Amino acid sequence: MALPTLAPKSLKNTASLTAGMDPETQFHEMYRTLATYEFPWDIMQALSFALFRTYAVPSVGELLDDTRQFRDHAQKRYDDTAILLEVPLLEGFDSRDGKDAIRRINQMHKMYEIPNTDMLYVLATFVVVPVRWIADYGWRQLTADEVRAITLYYRALGRHMAIKDIPATYDEFAELMDSYEAEHYVPGGTPGVRRTGDATLALFTTFYPKPLRPLIDPFSRAIMDDPLLDAFGYDAPHPAIRKASIAGLKLRGKLVSYLPKRRTMKRIQDMARQKTYPDGYEIGQMGTFAHAGCPVKH
C-alpha cells in the first residue's frame, strides 16, 4: 500500500511537519516527509555524498572500477541508484514497485561477493551522512525523533536487503561508519578508488550550468574532510576555498529558513540531474546484469 501524501501544515518554516508523529510507528512517513518536503535538496546531496564516501573504501571503489560501470555509464548508474532507493521510500516496502526495486537491488548485489561488513558500512552512511549534513548546512536542526525515524527507516531497508547485525541506534551507526573508515581507508588512495572518485566528480559537474562547472570540482573537494580527501589521493583545497564553500552552504540553509513551506512533493527522479529516463523507466531493466533477464514493467 502506498503511503499517504502529506500536505504542509504551515506556510512558514517555523516548525517541523513531522511534529506529533511517533518515530517508532511512523518512521517511514516521517522520513518521507523529511526527504520530499522539508529537506529534499539536502538529503539528495547528502545521499550522493554518502555513496561517494563509500567509494573511498578499496573493496567498494575497486569493485566499481573493475566493473567499469562508473567510468563508462556514470549517469545511468547514478540515476538507477537514486530511483531504486527512492521508490521504496515513496511507495512503501510492501508496494509492488517497492518490492520490485528492492528485488533489483538485491539481484545486483548477489552478482558480486560483497561482504556483510561492506553492506553494513554503506547502510550506515545513508543514516549518518544526511544527519551530519543537515546539522551543518540545513535550514533547521533535526529533532531527536527525526533522527530516530531516519535510523529506523534504514534499519527496515537493511532487513529487506538481508543485511545482518544492523545497529539499533543512530549512535551505533555513527560509530560503525567512523570506525570502518578509520580501518579501511588507505592513505593516498588506490588506482581504482581514484578512478571511481574522478568519474563521480566529473559526473557531478554536469549537474550544473556550464558557467558554474569549473567551480564544482574544487567546491566538492572543499566540503570533504581530510581523511576522505586522503583516501581518494586528493590534495587538500586552499583554506580560502574551503571556508567560502562551507559559508555558501550555510548561507543557503539560512535563506531557505525564510522561504514558505513546500506545497508539493519534490522527488529525486523529477530533478533535472536525472537524465537517463525522460520517458519513464522499468524497474526490472535498471542496474547491471550478469545475463539477460526478464524486465519488470513499471
C-alpha positions as CSV (number, residue, x, y, z in Angstrom):
1,M,0.0,0.0,0.0
2,A,1.3,3.4,-0.9
3,L,1.9,5.9,1.9
4,P,-0.5,8.8,2.1
5,T,0.5,12.1,0.6
6,L,1.1,14.8,3.2
7,A,0.1,18.5,2.8
8,P,2.3,21.0,4.6
9,K,0.8,22.4,7.8
10,S,2.1,25.9,7.5
11,L,3.4,28.4,5.0
12,K,6.3,29.4,7.3
13,N,9.4,27.3,8.2
14,T,8.7,27.7,11.9
15,A,8.2,24.0,12.9
16,S,8.7,20.5,11.6
17,L,6.0,18.9,9.6
18,T,6.8,15.7,11.5
19,A,5.8,17.2,14.8
20,G,3.5,14.9,16.7
21,M,4.4,11.8,14.8
22,D,5.7,8.7,16.6
23,P,9.1,7.6,15.1
24,E,8.6,4.1,16.5
25,T,5.4,3.5,14.4
26,Q,5.6,6.3,11.8
27,F,9.2,6.3,10.9
28,H,8.6,5.7,7.2
29,E,6.1,8.6,6.9
30,M,8.4,10.9,8.9
31,Y,11.5,10.1,6.7
32,R,9.5,10.5,3.5
33,T,8.3,13.9,4.8
34,L,11.9,15.0,5.5
35,A,13.2,13.8,2.1
36,T,10.4,15.2,-0.1
37,Y,9.1,18.3,1.8
38,E,11.5,19.5,4.5
39,F,15.0,18.8,3.2
40,P,14.8,17.4,-0.4
41,W,17.9,19.1,-1.7
42,D,19.9,18.5,1.5
43,I,19.0,14.8,1.6
44,M,19.7,14.3,-2.1
45,Q,23.1,16.0,-1.7
46,A,23.9,14.1,1.4
47,L,23.0,10.7,0.0
48,S,25.1,11.4,-3.1
49,F,27.9,12.3,-0.8
50,A,27.3,9.2,1.4
51,L,27.7,7.0,-1.6
52,F,30.8,8.9,-2.7
53,R,32.3,8.3,0.7
54,T,31.9,4.5,0.3
55,Y,33.9,4.6,-3.0
56,A,37.0,5.6,-0.9
57,V,36.9,2.1,0.7
58,P,39.1,0.0,-1.6
59,S,36.8,-3.1,-1.5
60,V,34.0,-0.8,-2.8
61,G,35.8,1.6,-5.1
62,E,38.0,-1.1,-6.7
63,L,34.9,-3.3,-7.4
64,L,33.2,-0.4,-9.1
65,D,36.3,0.3,-11.1
66,D,36.6,-3.3,-12.2
67,T,33.1,-3.3,-13.5
68,R,33.8,0.0,-15.4
69,Q,30.2,1.0,-14.7
70,F,31.0,4.3,-13.2
71,R,33.7,5.1,-15.8
72,D,31.6,4.1,-18.8
73,H,28.0,4.6,-17.6
74,A,28.2,7.1,-14.7
75,Q,24.9,8.9,-15.4
76,K,22.9,5.8,-15.7
77,R,24.4,4.2,-12.6
78,Y,23.7,7.4,-10.7
79,D,20.1,7.6,-11.9
80,D,19.4,3.9,-11.3
81,T,20.8,4.1,-7.8
82,A,18.7,7.2,-6.9
83,I,15.5,5.8,-8.3
84,L,15.8,2.3,-6.9
85,L,16.4,3.8,-3.4
86,E,13.7,6.3,-3.8
87,V,10.9,4.1,-5.0
88,P,10.5,2.1,-1.7
89,L,10.6,5.4,0.2
90,L,7.8,6.9,-1.9
91,E,5.6,3.8,-2.4
92,G,6.4,1.7,0.7
93,F,8.3,-1.5,1.2
94,D,5.2,-3.7,0.6
95,S,4.1,-1.9,-2.5
96,R,4.6,-3.7,-5.9
97,D,7.1,-1.1,-7.1
98,G,8.8,-1.0,-3.7
99,K,9.3,-4.8,-3.7
100,D,10.5,-4.7,-7.3
101,A,13.1,-2.0,-6.6
102,I,14.5,-3.9,-3.6
103,R,14.5,-7.1,-5.5
104,R,16.5,-5.5,-8.3
105,I,19.0,-4.1,-5.8
106,N,19.4,-7.5,-4.2
107,Q,19.8,-9.2,-7.5
108,M,22.7,-6.8,-8.4
109,H,24.4,-7.4,-5.1
110,K,24.2,-11.1,-5.5
111,M,26.3,-10.9,-8.6
112,Y,29.3,-10.0,-6.6
113,E,30.9,-11.3,-3.4
114,I,30.1,-8.3,-1.2
115,P,30.8,-9.0,2.5
116,N,28.1,-8.1,5.0
117,T,30.6,-5.7,6.6
118,D,30.7,-3.6,3.5
119,M,26.9,-3.7,3.2
120,L,26.6,-2.5,6.8
121,Y,29.0,0.3,6.2
122,V,27.1,1.6,3.2
123,L,23.9,1.4,5.1
124,A,25.5,3.4,7.9
125,T,26.5,6.2,5.6
126,F,22.8,6.5,4.5
127,V,21.9,7.1,8.1
128,V,24.8,9.2,9.4
129,V,25.8,11.4,6.5
130,P,22.4,13.1,6.0
131,V,22.1,13.7,9.7
132,R,25.5,15.3,9.9
133,W,24.9,17.3,6.6
134,I,21.7,18.8,8.0
135,A,23.3,19.6,11.3
136,D,26.0,21.5,9.4
137,Y,24.0,23.0,6.5
138,G,20.3,22.5,7.0
139,W,17.8,25.3,7.5
140,R,17.0,23.9,10.9
141,Q,18.2,21.1,13.1
142,L,16.7,17.7,13.1
143,T,14.7,16.7,16.2
144,A,15.7,13.6,18.2
145,D,12.5,11.9,16.9
146,E,13.5,12.7,13.3
147,V,17.0,11.2,13.8
148,R,15.3,8.1,15.3
149,A,12.9,7.9,12.3
150,I,15.8,8.0,9.8
151,T,17.6,5.3,11.8
152,L,14.5,3.1,11.9
153,Y,13.8,3.6,8.2
154,Y,17.3,2.4,7.1
155,R,17.1,-0.5,9.6
156,A,14.0,-1.6,7.8
157,L,15.6,-1.2,4.4
158,G,18.6,-3.2,5.6
159,R,16.4,-6.0,6.7
160,H,14.8,-6.1,3.3
161,M,18.3,-6.3,1.8
162,A,19.1,-9.3,4.1
163,I,21.9,-7.3,5.9
164,K,22.8,-8.9,9.2
165,D,23.8,-7.4,12.6
166,I,22.2,-4.0,11.8
167,P,22.9,-1.3,14.5
168,A,19.9,-0.4,16.7
169,T,20.6,3.3,17.3
170,Y,21.9,6.3,15.4
171,D,25.0,6.4,17.7
172,E,25.8,2.8,16.9
173,F,25.5,3.6,13.1
174,A,27.8,6.6,13.6
175,E,30.4,4.5,15.5
176,L,30.3,1.8,12.8
177,M,30.8,4.3,10.0
178,D,33.6,6.2,11.6
179,S,35.5,3.1,12.8
180,Y,35.1,1.3,9.4
181,E,36.5,4.3,7.5
182,A,39.4,4.6,10.0
183,E,40.2,0.9,9.5
184,H,39.7,0.6,5.7
185,Y,40.6,4.0,4.1
186,V,44.0,3.7,2.5
187,P,46.2,6.8,2.8
188,G,46.9,8.1,-0.7
189,G,44.2,6.0,-2.2
190,T,44.4,3.2,-4.7
191,P,44.3,3.5,-8.5
192,G,40.7,2.1,-8.7
193,V,39.5,4.2,-5.9
194,R,40.9,7.3,-7.6
195,R,39.4,6.5,-10.9
196,T,36.0,5.9,-9.4
197,G,36.2,9.2,-7.5
198,D,37.3,11.1,-10.5
199,A,34.5,9.7,-12.6
200,T,32.0,10.6,-10.0
201,L,33.2,14.1,-9.6
202,A,33.2,14.5,-13.3
203,L,29.5,13.5,-13.3
204,F,28.7,15.9,-10.5
205,T,30.0,18.8,-12.7
206,T,27.4,18.0,-15.4
207,F,24.5,18.7,-12.9
208,Y,25.1,22.4,-13.1
209,P,25.1,25.2,-15.8
210,K,28.3,25.3,-17.8
211,P,29.4,28.7,-16.4
212,L,29.5,27.1,-12.9
213,R,31.1,23.8,-13.8
214,P,34.7,24.8,-13.3
215,L,33.8,25.6,-9.7
216,I,32.1,22.3,-8.9
217,D,35.2,20.1,-8.5
218,P,37.0,22.5,-6.1
219,F,33.8,23.0,-4.2
220,S,33.2,19.3,-3.9
221,R,36.7,18.7,-2.6
222,A,36.3,21.7,-0.2
223,I,33.5,20.0,1.7
224,M,35.4,16.7,2.1
225,D,37.0,16.0,5.4
226,D,40.8,15.4,5.4
227,P,40.6,11.6,5.8
228,L,38.3,11.3,2.8
229,L,40.5,13.5,0.7
230,D,43.5,11.4,1.6
231,A,41.6,8.2,0.9
232,F,41.0,9.3,-2.7
233,G,44.5,10.7,-3.1
234,Y,43.3,14.3,-3.5
235,D,45.2,17.3,-2.3
236,A,43.6,19.4,0.3
237,P,41.9,22.6,-1.1
238,H,43.1,26.0,-0.3
239,P,41.7,27.1,3.1
240,A,40.0,30.1,1.5
241,I,38.2,27.8,-0.9
242,R,37.1,25.5,1.9
243,K,35.9,28.5,4.0
244,A,34.0,30.0,1.1
245,S,32.3,26.7,0.2
246,I,31.2,25.9,3.7
247,A,30.0,29.5,4.2
248,G,28.0,29.3,1.0
249,L,26.2,26.1,2.1
250,K,25.4,27.6,5.5
251,L,24.1,30.8,3.8
252,R,21.8,28.7,1.6
253,G,20.4,27.0,4.7
254,K,19.8,30.4,6.3
255,L,18.0,31.7,3.2
256,V,15.8,28.5,2.9
257,S,14.7,29.1,6.5
258,Y,12.8,32.2,5.3
259,L,11.0,30.5,2.4
260,P,7.4,29.3,2.6
261,K,6.8,25.6,3.3
262,R,7.0,23.4,0.3
263,R,3.5,22.7,-1.0
264,T,4.3,19.8,-3.4
265,M,6.5,16.8,-3.0
266,K,10.0,17.1,-4.6
267,R,11.2,13.7,-5.8
268,I,14.8,13.0,-6.9
269,Q,13.5,11.3,-10.1
270,D,11.9,14.6,-11.2
271,M,15.1,16.6,-10.8
272,A,17.0,17.9,-13.9
273,R,20.0,15.9,-13.0
274,Q,18.1,12.7,-13.7
275,K,18.7,12.3,-17.5
276,T,18.5,8.6,-18.3
277,Y,14.7,8.1,-18.3
278,P,12.9,11.1,-19.8
279,D,10.0,8.9,-20.9
280,G,9.7,6.8,-17.8
281,Y,11.5,3.7,-16.5
282,E,11.1,0.0,-16.0
283,I,12.5,-1.1,-12.6
284,G,13.4,-4.6,-13.9
285,Q,15.7,-3.1,-16.6
286,M,17.7,-0.9,-14.2
287,G,21.2,-1.6,-13.0
288,T,23.6,-4.3,-14.1
289,F,23.0,-7.8,-15.2
290,A,25.1,-11.0,-15.3
291,H,23.0,-12.1,-18.2
292,A,19.8,-11.1,-19.9
293,G,16.7,-11.2,-17.7
294,C,13.0,-10.5,-17.8
295,P,12.2,-6.9,-17.0
296,V,9.5,-6.0,-14.6
297,K,7.2,-3.4,-16.1
298,H,6.8,-0.2,-14.1
